[in-house]
Amino acid sequence: MRTWEAMHPGARWIAPETDLRTVARIMRDEDIGALPVGENDRLIGMVTDRDIALRAWANGHDDAALLTARDVMTRDIVYCRTSETIEEAVRLMESKKIRRLPVIDDEKRMVGMLSLGDISHASSRELTTGLVKAVTAHHA
């Protein structure tokens, strides 16, 4: 099975200037834990609920409401391609200890997101179990 067959199509983007209050509201309203950040039609980062908690609040910013997606986003984005297999995507997620992957097409456009939940619905129990163990293990 290819990643495009299991992914959530049409993932939403946010601009790097989007304030964290708006980012958090989108996550709450859409029941998602990560938002891709795009600029000039390119993926430049990803903001997760964990990024907000750790980079805004835990780092002691007195007024986190003044921060933007650019201030807290993860810049080195790991992604997969629509042509890759689920197994290839899982190996990448396991090695990087990540739970979500943007999916990029042949034109280098983001066309969806592949999450741990997507994989659990589309693949074998063994593949899912290995991924869950890898991404939930303590980060050194």
LOROKE-194725 format. One record per atom (N, C-alpha, C): residue number from 1; residue in one letter; atom name; x, y, z. Coordinates in nm, 2 decimals, always signed. Atoms other than C-alpha are relative to their C-alpha. Layout:
N
REC   mike   zaza   marti        u        v        w
REC    NUM      a      CA        X        Y        Z
...
//
This chain:
140
REC   mike   zaza   marti        u        v        w
REC      1      m       N    +0.08    -0.12    +0.00
REC      1      m      CA    +0.00    +0.00    +0.00
REC      1      m       C    +0.09    +0.12    +0.00
REC      2      r       N    -0.07    -0.13    +0.01
REC      2      r      CA    +0.12    +0.35    -0.08
REC      2      r       C    -0.05    +0.10    +0.10
REC      3      t       N    +0.03    -0.09    -0.11
REC      3      t      CA    +0.12    +0.64    +0.16
REC      3      t       C    -0.13    +0.08    -0.04
REC      4      w       N    +0.12    -0.08    +0.04
REC      4      w      CA    -0.14    +0.83    -0.05
REC      4      w       C    -0.13    -0.07    +0.02
REC      5      e       N    +0.12    +0.08    -0.03
REC      5      e      CA    -0.39    +0.55    +0.01
REC      5      e       C    -0.04    +0.00    +0.14
REC      6      a       N    +0.03    +0.00    -0.15
REC      6      a      CA    -0.37    +0.58    +0.39
REC      6      a       C    -0.01    +0.14    +0.06
REC      7      m       N    -0.01    -0.14    -0.06
REC      7      m      CA    -0.31    +0.96    +0.44
REC      7      m       C    -0.14    +0.07    +0.01
REC      8      h       N    +0.11    -0.10    +0.00
REC      8      h      CA    -0.56    +1.23    +0.53
REC      8      h       C    +0.03    +0.10    -0.11
REC      9      p       N    -0.03    -0.10    +0.11
REC      9      p      CA    -0.59    +1.43    +0.21
REC      9      p       C    -0.03    +0.14    +0.04
REC     10      g       N    +0.03    -0.14    -0.01
REC     10      g      CA    -0.58    +1.80    +0.19
REC     10      g       C    +0.03    +0.07    +0.14
REC     11      a       N    -0.04    -0.06    -0.13
REC     11      a      CA    -0.40    +1.90    +0.51
REC     11      a       C    +0.00    +0.15    +0.00
REC     12      r       N    +0.00    -0.15    -0.01
REC     12      r      CA    -0.45    +2.26    +0.62
REC     12      r       C    +0.14    +0.05    +0.04
REC     13      w       N    -0.12    -0.07    -0.02
REC     13      w      CA    -0.16    +2.50    +0.62
REC     13      w       C    -0.03    +0.13    +0.09
REC     14      i       N    +0.01    -0.14    -0.06
REC     14      i      CA    -0.10    +2.81    +0.84
REC     14      i       C    +0.12    +0.08    -0.04
REC     15      a       N    -0.12    -0.09    +0.03
REC     15      a      CA    +0.12    +3.11    +0.77
REC     15      a       C    +0.09    +0.01    +0.12
REC     16      p       N    -0.10    -0.01    -0.11
REC     16      p      CA    +0.43    +3.16    +0.98
REC     16      p       C    -0.04    +0.11    +0.10
REC     17      e       N    +0.04    -0.11    -0.09
REC     17      e      CA    +0.28    +3.48    +1.12
REC     17      e       C    -0.13    -0.02    +0.08
REC     18      t       N    +0.13    +0.03    -0.08
REC     18      t      CA    -0.03    +3.31    +1.27
REC     18      t       C    +0.04    -0.01    +0.14
REC     19      d       N    -0.02    +0.00    -0.15
REC     19      d      CA    -0.05    +3.38    +1.64
REC     19      d       C    -0.03    -0.13    +0.06
REC     20      l       N    +0.02    +0.13    -0.06
REC     20      l      CA    -0.04    +3.09    +1.88
REC     20      l       C    -0.14    -0.02    +0.05
REC     21      r       N    +0.14    +0.02    -0.04
REC     21      r      CA    -0.39    +3.16    +2.01
REC     21      r       C    -0.08    -0.06    -0.11
REC     22      t       N    +0.07    +0.05    +0.12
REC     22      t      CA    -0.52    +3.10    +1.66
REC     22      t       C    +0.04    -0.14    -0.03
REC     23      v       N    -0.05    +0.13    +0.03
REC     23      v      CA    -0.30    +2.80    +1.61
REC     23      v       C    -0.07    -0.10    +0.10
REC     24      a       N    +0.07    +0.08    -0.10
REC     24      a      CA    -0.44    +2.65    +1.94
REC     24      a       C    -0.15    -0.02    -0.03
REC     25      r       N    +0.15    +0.02    +0.03
REC     25      r      CA    -0.80    +2.72    +1.84
REC     25      r       C    -0.02    -0.09    -0.12
REC     26      i       N    +0.01    +0.09    +0.12
REC     26      i      CA    -0.75    +2.55    +1.50
REC     26      i       C    +0.02    -0.14    +0.05
REC     27      m       N    -0.03    +0.13    -0.05
REC     27      m      CA    -0.60    +2.25    +1.68
REC     27      m       C    -0.12    -0.05    +0.08
REC     28      r       N    +0.11    +0.04    -0.08
REC     28      r      CA    -0.89    +2.24    +1.92
REC     28      r       C    -0.12    -0.03    -0.08
REC     29      d       N    +0.12    +0.01    +0.08
REC     29      d      CA    -1.17    +2.30    +1.67
REC     29      d       C    +0.01    -0.12    -0.10
REC     30      e       N    -0.01    +0.10    +0.10
REC     30      e      CA    -1.03    +2.05    +1.42
REC     30      e       C    +0.05    -0.14    +0.06
REC     31      d       N    -0.05    +0.12    -0.07
REC     31      d      CA    -0.91    +1.79    +1.68
REC     31      d       C    +0.12    -0.05    -0.06
REC     32      i       N    -0.13    +0.04    +0.05
REC     32      i      CA    -0.56    +1.78    +1.55
REC     32      i       C    +0.11    +0.05    +0.09
REC     33      g       N    -0.11    -0.04    -0.08
REC     33      g      CA    -0.22    +1.80    +1.71
REC     33      g       C    +0.12    +0.06    -0.07
REC     34      a       N    -0.11    -0.06    +0.08
REC     34      a      CA    -0.01    +1.94    +1.43
REC     34      a       C    -0.05    +0.08    -0.11
REC     35      l       N    +0.04    -0.08    +0.11
REC     35      l      CA    -0.03    +2.21    +1.17
REC     35      l       C    +0.13    +0.03    -0.08
REC     36      p       N    -0.11    -0.04    +0.09
REC     36      p      CA    +0.20    +2.25    +0.87
REC     36      p       C    +0.01    +0.15    -0.01
REC     37      v       N    -0.02    -0.15    +0.02
REC     37      v      CA    +0.35    +2.60    +0.83
REC     37      v       C    +0.05    +0.02    -0.14
REC     38      g       N    -0.04    -0.02    +0.14
REC     38      g      CA    +0.38    +2.72    +0.47
REC     38      g       C    +0.02    +0.15    -0.03
REC     39      e       N    -0.03    -0.14    +0.04
REC     39      e      CA    +0.53    +3.03    +0.31
REC     39      e       C    +0.05    -0.01    -0.15
REC     40      n       N    -0.03    +0.00    +0.14
REC     40      n      CA    +0.56    +3.11    -0.06
REC     40      n       C    -0.02    -0.14    -0.06
REC     41      d       N    +0.04    +0.13    +0.05
REC     41      d      CA    +0.38    +2.78    -0.14
REC     41      d       C    +0.10    -0.11    +0.03
REC     42      r       N    -0.10    +0.10    -0.04
REC     42      r      CA    +0.65    +2.58    +0.04
REC     42      r       C    -0.02    -0.03    +0.15
REC     43      l       N    +0.01    +0.04    -0.14
REC     43      l      CA    +0.64    +2.38    +0.36
REC     43      l       C    +0.13    +0.04    +0.07
REC     44      i       N    -0.12    -0.05    -0.07
REC     44      i      CA    +0.88    +2.55    +0.60
REC     44      i       C    +0.01    -0.04    +0.15
REC     45      g       N    +0.00    +0.05    -0.14
REC     45      g      CA    +0.78    +2.40    +0.94
REC     45      g       C    -0.12    -0.07    +0.04
REC     46      m       N    +0.11    +0.07    -0.06
REC     46      m      CA    +0.54    +2.22    +1.16
REC     46      m       C    -0.02    +0.05    +0.14
REC     47      v       N    +0.03    -0.03    -0.14
REC     47      v      CA    +0.37    +2.33    +1.48
REC     47      v       C    -0.08    -0.11    +0.06
REC     48      t       N    +0.08    +0.10    -0.07
REC     48      t      CA    +0.26    +2.07    +1.72
REC     48      t       C    -0.05    +0.05    +0.13
REC     49      d       N    +0.05    -0.04    -0.14
REC     49      d      CA    +0.07    +2.10    +2.05
REC     49      d       C    +0.12    -0.01    +0.10
REC     50      r       N    -0.12    +0.01    -0.08
REC     50      r      CA    +0.39    +1.99    +2.21
REC     50      r       C    +0.10    +0.12    -0.02
REC     51      d       N    -0.08    -0.12    +0.03
REC     51      d      CA    +0.58    +2.27    +2.04
REC     51      d       C    -0.05    +0.12    +0.08
REC     52      i       N    +0.06    -0.11    -0.07
REC     52      i      CA    +0.34    +2.52    +2.19
REC     52      i       C    +0.03    -0.01    +0.15
REC     53      a       N    -0.02    +0.02    -0.15
REC     53      a      CA    +0.36    +2.37    +2.54
REC     53      a       C    +0.15    +0.02    +0.04
REC     54      l       N    -0.14    +0.00    -0.04
REC     54      l      CA    +0.74    +2.34    +2.54
REC     54      l       C    +0.08    +0.13    -0.04
REC     55      r       N    -0.08    -0.12    +0.05
REC     55      r      CA    +0.87    +2.63    +2.33
REC     55      r       C    -0.06    +0.13    +0.04
REC     56      a       N    +0.06    -0.13    -0.04
REC     56      a      CA    +0.62    +2.89    +2.44
REC     56      a       C    -0.01    +0.01    +0.15
REC     57      w       N    +0.03    -0.01    -0.14
REC     57      w      CA    +0.51    +2.82    +2.79
REC     57      w       C    +0.11    -0.05    +0.09
REC     58      a       N    -0.10    +0.05    -0.09
REC     58      a      CA    +0.78    +2.60    +2.94
REC     58      a       C    +0.13    +0.08    -0.01
REC     59      n       N    -0.13    -0.08    +0.01
REC     59      n      CA    +1.06    +2.83    +2.81
REC     59      n       C    -0.02    +0.13    +0.07
REC     60      g       N    +0.01    -0.12    -0.09
REC     60      g      CA    +0.92    +3.10    +3.03
REC     60      g       C    -0.04    +0.13    -0.08
REC     61      h       N    +0.04    -0.12    +0.07
REC     61      h      CA    +0.78    +3.34    +2.77
REC     61      h       C    -0.12    +0.06    +0.08
REC     62      d       N    +0.10    -0.06    -0.08
REC     62      d      CA    +0.58    +3.59    +2.98
REC     62      d       C    -0.14    +0.02    -0.07
REC     63      d       N    +0.12    -0.02    +0.08
REC     63      d      CA    +0.33    +3.66    +2.70
REC     63      d       C    +0.00    -0.09    -0.12
REC     64      a       N    -0.01    +0.10    +0.11
REC     64      a      CA    +0.31    +3.35    +2.48
REC     64      a       C    -0.11    +0.04    -0.11
REC     65      a       N    +0.10    -0.04    +0.10
REC     65      a      CA    +0.00    +3.51    +2.31
REC     65      a       C    +0.06    +0.09    -0.10
REC     66      l       N    -0.07    -0.08    +0.10
REC     66      l      CA    +0.25    +3.74    +2.13
REC     66      l       C    +0.08    -0.08    -0.10
REC     67      l       N    -0.08    +0.09    +0.08
REC     67      l      CA    +0.43    +3.45    +1.98
REC     67      l       C    -0.07    -0.04    -0.13
REC     68      t       N    +0.06    +0.05    +0.12
REC     68      t      CA    +0.37    +3.32    +1.63
REC     68      t       C    +0.04    -0.14    -0.03
REC     69      a       N    -0.04    +0.13    +0.04
REC     69      a      CA    +0.39    +2.99    +1.46
REC     69      a       C    +0.15    -0.01    -0.03
REC     70      r       N    -0.15    +0.00    +0.03
REC     70      r      CA    +0.74    +3.08    +1.33
REC     70      r       C    +0.08    -0.01    +0.13
REC     71      d       N    -0.08    +0.00    -0.12
REC     71      d      CA    +0.86    +3.13    +1.69
REC     71      d       C    +0.01    -0.13    +0.06
REC     72      v       N    +0.00    +0.13    -0.07
REC     72      v      CA    +0.77    +2.78    +1.80
REC     72      v       C    +0.01    -0.12    -0.09
REC     73      m       N    +0.00    +0.12    +0.09
REC     73      m      CA    +0.77    +2.56    +1.49
REC     73      m       C    +0.13    -0.08    -0.01
REC     74      t       N    -0.11    +0.09    +0.03
REC     74      t      CA    +0.99    +2.27    +1.41
REC     74      t       C    +0.04    +0.03    -0.14
REC     75      r       N    -0.04    -0.04    +0.14
REC     75      r      CA    +1.20    +2.37    +1.11
REC     75      r       C    +0.05    -0.11    -0.09
REC     76      d       N    -0.05    +0.11    +0.09
REC     76      d      CA    +1.36    +2.05    +0.99
REC     76      d       C    -0.11    -0.10    -0.01
REC     77      i       N    +0.12    +0.09    +0.03
REC     77      i      CA    +1.06    +1.88    +0.84
REC     77      i       C    +0.04    -0.13    -0.06
REC     78      v       N    -0.02    +0.14    +0.05
REC     78      v      CA    +1.06    +1.51    +0.79
REC     78      v       C    -0.13    -0.02    -0.08
REC     79      y       N    +0.12    +0.03    +0.08
REC     79      y      CA    +0.81    +1.41    +0.51
REC     79      y       C    +0.02    -0.13    -0.08
REC     80      c       N    -0.01    +0.12    +0.09
REC     80      c      CA    +0.73    +1.12    +0.29
REC     80      c       C    -0.06    +0.04    -0.14
REC     81      r       N    +0.06    -0.02    +0.14
REC     81      r      CA    +0.62    +1.10    -0.08
REC     81      r       C    -0.12    -0.09    -0.02
REC     82      t       N    +0.12    +0.08    +0.03
REC     82      t      CA    +0.30    +0.97    -0.22
REC     82      t       C    +0.04    -0.13    -0.06
REC     83      s       N    -0.04    +0.13    +0.06
REC     83      s      CA    +0.49    +0.70    -0.41
REC     83      s       C    +0.06    -0.10    +0.10
REC     84      e       N    -0.06    +0.09    -0.09
REC     84      e      CA    +0.65    +0.55    -0.10
REC     84      e       C    -0.11    -0.09    +0.06
REC     85      t       N    +0.09    +0.09    -0.06
REC     85      t      CA    +0.50    +0.25    +0.07
REC     85      t       C    -0.02    +0.04    +0.15
REC     86      i       N    +0.02    -0.02    -0.15
REC     86      i      CA    +0.35    +0.25    +0.42
REC     86      i       C    +0.11    -0.05    +0.08
REC     87      e       N    -0.12    +0.06    -0.07
REC     87      e      CA    +0.64    +0.03    +0.53
REC     87      e       C    +0.11    +0.10    +0.00
REC     88      e       N    -0.11    -0.09    +0.00
REC     88      e      CA    +0.89    +0.29    +0.42
REC     88      e       C    -0.03    +0.12    +0.09
REC     89      a       N    +0.04    -0.11    -0.09
REC     89      a      CA    +0.70    +0.57    +0.59
REC     89      a       C    +0.01    -0.04    +0.15
REC     90      v       N    -0.01    +0.05    -0.14
REC     90      v      CA    +0.68    +0.36    +0.91
REC     90      v       C    +0.14    +0.00    +0.04
REC     91      r       N    -0.15    +0.01    -0.04
REC     91      r      CA    +1.06    +0.30    +0.91
REC     91      r       C    +0.05    +0.14    +0.02
REC     92      l       N    -0.04    -0.14    -0.02
REC     92      l      CA    +1.11    +0.68    +0.87
REC     92      l       C    -0.06    +0.05    +0.13
REC     93      m       N    +0.06    -0.05    -0.12
REC     93      m      CA    +0.87    +0.76    +1.15
REC     93      m       C    +0.06    -0.07    +0.13
REC     94      e       N    -0.07    +0.07    -0.11
REC     94      e      CA    +1.03    +0.49    +1.38
REC     94      e       C    +0.14    +0.06    +0.02
REC     95      s       N    -0.13    -0.05    -0.01
REC     95      s      CA    +1.38    +0.62    +1.31
REC     95      s       C    +0.01    +0.15    +0.06
REC     96      k       N    +0.01    -0.14    -0.04
REC     96      k      CA    +1.28    +0.99    +1.37
REC     96      k       C    -0.08    +0.02    +0.13
REC     97      k       N    +0.09    +0.00    -0.12
REC     97      k      CA    +1.04    +0.90    +1.66
REC     97      k       C    -0.11    +0.11    -0.02
REC     98      i       N    +0.10    -0.10    +0.03
REC     98      i      CA    +0.76    +1.11    +1.50
REC     98      i       C    -0.13    -0.07    -0.03
REC     99      r       N    +0.14    +0.06    +0.01
REC     99      r      CA    +0.38    +1.04    +1.49
REC     99      r       C    -0.07    +0.05    -0.13
REC    100      r       N    +0.07    -0.06    +0.11
REC    100      r      CA    +0.29    +1.25    +1.18
REC    100      r       C    +0.10    +0.04    -0.11
REC    101      l       N    -0.09    -0.03    +0.12
REC    101      l      CA    +0.44    +1.29    +0.83
REC    101      l       C    -0.09    +0.08    -0.10
REC    102      p       N    +0.06    -0.06    +0.12
REC    102      p      CA    +0.34    +1.55    +0.57
REC    102      p       C    +0.03    -0.09    -0.12
REC    103      v       N    -0.01    +0.08    +0.12
REC    103      v      CA    +0.29    +1.37    +0.24
REC    103      v       C    +0.02    +0.10    -0.12
REC    104      i       N    -0.03    -0.09    +0.11
REC    104      i      CA    +0.45    +1.54    -0.07
REC    104      i       C    -0.02    -0.08    -0.13
REC    105      d       N    +0.02    +0.07    +0.13
REC    105      d      CA    +0.36    +1.46    -0.43
REC    105      d       C    +0.12    +0.03    -0.09
REC    106      d       N    -0.11    -0.01    +0.09
REC    106      d      CA    +0.59    +1.45    -0.74
REC    106      d       C    +0.03    +0.15    -0.03
REC    107      e       N    -0.03    -0.14    +0.02
REC    107      e      CA    +0.55    +1.83    -0.78
REC    107      e       C    +0.05    +0.07    +0.12
REC    108      k       N    -0.05    -0.05    -0.12
REC    108      k      CA    +0.68    +1.88    -0.43
REC    108      k       C    -0.11    +0.08    +0.07
REC    109      r       N    +0.11    -0.06    -0.06
REC    109      r      CA    +0.33    +1.99    -0.31
REC    109      r       C    -0.05    -0.09    +0.12
REC    110      m       N    +0.06    +0.08    -0.11
REC    110      m      CA    +0.19    +1.88    +0.03
REC    110      m       C    -0.14    -0.03    -0.04
REC    111      v       N    +0.14    +0.05    +0.04
REC    111      v      CA    -0.12    +1.67    -0.05
REC    111      v       C    -0.07    -0.06    +0.12
REC    112      g       N    +0.06    +0.06    -0.12
REC    112      g      CA    -0.19    +1.53    +0.30
REC    112      g       C    +0.09    -0.02    +0.11
REC    113      m       N    -0.07    +0.03    -0.12
REC    113      m      CA    -0.08    +1.41    +0.63
REC    113      m       C    -0.02    -0.15    +0.03
REC    114      l       N    +0.01    +0.14    -0.04
REC    114      l      CA    +0.00    +1.05    +0.74
REC    114      l       C    +0.03    -0.01    +0.15
REC    115      s       N    -0.02    +0.00    -0.15
REC    115      s      CA    -0.05    +0.99    +1.11
REC    115      s       C    +0.01    -0.15    +0.05
REC    116      l       N    -0.01    +0.13    -0.07
REC    116      l      CA    +0.00    +0.70    +1.35
REC    116      l       C    -0.14    -0.06    -0.01
REC    117      g       N    +0.13    +0.05    +0.02
REC    117      g      CA    -0.38    +0.66    +1.34
REC    117      g       C    -0.04    -0.05    -0.14
REC    118      d       N    +0.02    +0.04    +0.14
REC    118      d      CA    -0.39    +0.65    +0.96
REC    118      d       C    +0.06    -0.14    -0.02
REC    119      i       N    -0.08    +0.13    +0.02
REC    119      i      CA    -0.13    +0.37    +0.97
REC    119      i       C    -0.07    -0.11    +0.07
REC    120      s       N    +0.07    +0.10    -0.08
REC    120      s      CA    -0.32    +0.18    +1.24
REC    120      s       C    -0.12    -0.06    -0.08
REC    121      h       N    +0.12    +0.04    +0.08
REC    121      h      CA    -0.63    +0.17    +1.01
REC    121      h       C    +0.03    -0.07    -0.13
REC    122      a       N    -0.03    +0.05    +0.14
REC    122      a      CA    -0.45    +0.08    +0.69
REC    122      a       C    +0.10    -0.11    +0.00
REC    123      s       N    -0.10    +0.10    +0.01
REC    123      s      CA    -0.18    -0.17    +0.79
REC    123      s       C    -0.02    -0.11    +0.10
REC    124      s       N    +0.01    +0.12    -0.09
REC    124      s      CA    -0.11    -0.48    +0.99
REC    124      s       C    +0.03    +0.04    +0.14
REC    125      r       N    -0.02    -0.02    -0.14
REC    125      r      CA    -0.11    -0.50    +1.36
REC    125      r       C    +0.15    +0.00    +0.04
REC    126      e       N    -0.14    +0.00    -0.03
REC    126      e      CA    +0.26    -0.59    +1.36
REC    126      e       C    +0.07    +0.13    -0.03
REC    127      l       N    -0.06    -0.13    +0.04
REC    127      l      CA    +0.36    -0.28    +1.17
REC    127      l       C    -0.04    +0.11    +0.09
REC    128      t       N    +0.05    -0.11    -0.09
REC    128      t      CA    +0.15    -0.06    +1.39
REC    128      t       C    +0.06    -0.01    +0.14
REC    129      t       N    -0.06    +0.02    -0.13
REC    129      t      CA    +0.28    -0.22    +1.71
REC    129      t       C    +0.14    +0.05    +0.00
REC    130      g       N    -0.14    -0.04    +0.00
REC    130      g      CA    +0.64    -0.16    +1.61
REC    130      g       C    +0.01    +0.15    +0.00
REC    131      l       N    -0.01    -0.14    +0.01
REC    131      l      CA    +0.57    +0.20    +1.52
REC    131      l       C    -0.04    +0.06    +0.14
REC    132      v       N    +0.04    -0.06    -0.13
REC    132      v      CA    +0.38    +0.27    +1.85
REC    132      v       C    +0.11    -0.01    +0.10
REC    133      k       N    -0.11    +0.02    -0.10
REC    133      k      CA    +0.67    +0.12    +2.05
REC    133      k       C    +0.11    +0.10    -0.03
REC    134      a       N    -0.11    -0.09    +0.03
REC    134      a      CA    +0.92    +0.33    +1.86
REC    134      a       C    -0.03    +0.15    +0.03
REC    135      v       N    +0.03    -0.14    -0.02
REC    135      v      CA    +0.74    +0.67    +1.88
REC    135      v       C    -0.04    +0.03    +0.14
REC    136      t       N    +0.03    -0.03    -0.14
REC    136      t      CA    +0.64    +0.63    +2.24
REC    136      t       C    +0.11    -0.03    +0.10
REC    137      a       N    -0.12    +0.03    -0.08
REC    137      a      CA    +0.98    +0.52    +2.37
REC    137      a       C    +0.05    +0.14    +0.05
REC    138      h       N    -0.07    -0.12    -0.06
REC    138      h      CA    +1.16    +0.77    +2.60
REC    138      h       C    +0.10    +0.06    -0.10
REC    139      h       N    -0.10    -0.07    +0.09
REC    139      h      CA    +1.35    +1.03    +2.39
REC    139      h       C    +0.13    +0.03    +0.09
REC    140      a       N    -0.12    -0.03    -0.07
REC    140      a      CA    +1.71    +1.04    +2.50
REC    140      a       C    +0.05    +0.14    -0.01
//
